[in-house]
């Protein structure tokens, strides 16, 4: 029995590398060790070793699978293991059609003609077998569930977007936009850069030269209420799926939101203009340029500039509402009061005028009805974010045109301040084709640090480049865009690097990493850059501060390998009834025409995977994943 116990003990030691008497490893423990005593230890001790080893193996087996990542993104098996053979063939056909100039240019007319000829039922069958089936997840929150489940099983999480769009004529779109962008008091004539924040009929159809973003046109307050309910429905769909997804860890889903869907665009225009006027005002008083908080001016220094102001009572009120900390003034106006307490805009945006010695208003006088519409917009957004907080779902606010963006960013940051106390729930989107992207992100990171909230950001190249350039040239204000694609890539990488540098600083101090970034890009070089920088800064996927995102059915060769190798990976998931998502499908076709190199690579990888499966006898292939999203 002693011999057997010795044999068991030696076997276990060899297997798990503890020590090996047969290879003279005992010398380091000293020559007085009693080998017989070691050999005759109780069976219980040996059993403990075996049990511990077994538990270690079982624990390793319980870990979710993680594939090695090919950062060249040239592995067709990794890219498409979530697809059936039929889905691969359909994808190849769809991408081939997207390469045909005539079909893409006239795709909307051709879809309408097909519906008229085939009839409703046959048209739906045709679309589900081609473009709709490829680019859209399903018709409603119930029919998309199998798609979400399959994505989850291959390590990918959803960003849901109910992609129903109105099929408006250009004339109707222009009419609605102009009517909803002019204040009741009438349009002021403005010269210089600030004219950017006023409507121009030539560009009133905001779909002009825009393929990769949906557009909402204001009709009335009731429509905005319905849009709010739709966004909340997206939240509920994600939350329900997170709770019932086969009892497995799912990760946090996201719902996409556009602020132009929640209120009258005139209010966003006026608020954007106020923000830019406040920056000009601050520059006049203390010199320099940039956002108010970037000046680091103390309140007492600001007060010293106003000794000639006659209305001391109003001046005192103005200084009292200035938002400041030890480092200086953050905001000239009480944005928290606007968001939390619903203060009137007309009475809030008043500043001391050094020339006249009186208080002046930076915003056109709003009527009581317009004030109420602004409060409604804030209430709707607050309802969405509060619901997201309760459901443990994130809200990602989409970027829009530059004439809306200052207001959108300011409102979004205030909701970050309000809700991102424990983690990042609200995310803002930054478009890196803009020449001020790095400055804006850096400033907003500073605000988050000084006001102690989690900063959430999605970085994109941008959707409105051509429109922005054309509008700036036509209206004669400075072009807000980068000069070329290379400059945009540099801007993207510099901005991302700044975010990662700050995350590293949090990590080195052992503090909560209060920054969460989505690298939303279909560009392989940018994704590789992000991965390399994460390694350089010691940021692990398990830190859950960096995630990646691509559109559904586009660049699968990036999304799925990332998710399957342990990175946080998302797909932007559109859904909605076939006939109501035709404008979305039209935009996807145009967008794919514009990225022919990506289509060529996707087609090449699709062909390789199709032939690989045929060569290995996988005539019928049923995707089955057991990956767990991080």
Secondary structure, DSSP 8 states (H G I E B T S, - for coil): -HHHHHHHHHHHHHHHTS--GGGTGGGGG-TT--HHHHHTS-HHHHHHHHHHHHHHHHHHHHS-------TT---HHHHHTTS-HHHHHHHHHHHHHTT-HHHHHTHHHHHHHHHHHH-HHHHHHHHHTTHHHHH---SSTTTTHHHHHHHHHTTEEEEEEE-------HHHHHHHHHHTTS-TT------GGGGGGS--GGG-STTTT--SS-------HHHHHHHHHHHHHHHHHHHHHHHHSTTS-----EEEE-GGGSS-HHHHHHHHHHHHHHHHHHHHHH---S-GGGG---HHHHHHTTTT-S-HHHHHHHHHH-EEETTEEEESS-HHIIIII---HHHHSEEE-TTTSSEEESS----HHHHHHHHHHHHHHHHHHHHHHHHT-EEEE----HHHHHHHHHHHHHHHHHHTTSS--EEEEEETTBTTHHHHHHHHHHHHHHHT--EEEEEE--S-HHHHHHHHHHHTS---B-SSHHHHHHHHHHHHHHHHHHHHHHHHTT----EEEEEE---HHHHHHHHHHHHHTT--GGG--EEEEEETTS-HHHHHHHHHTT-EEEEEEEE--GGGSHHHHHHHHHHHHTTHHHHHHHHHHHHHHHHHHHHTT-SS----------
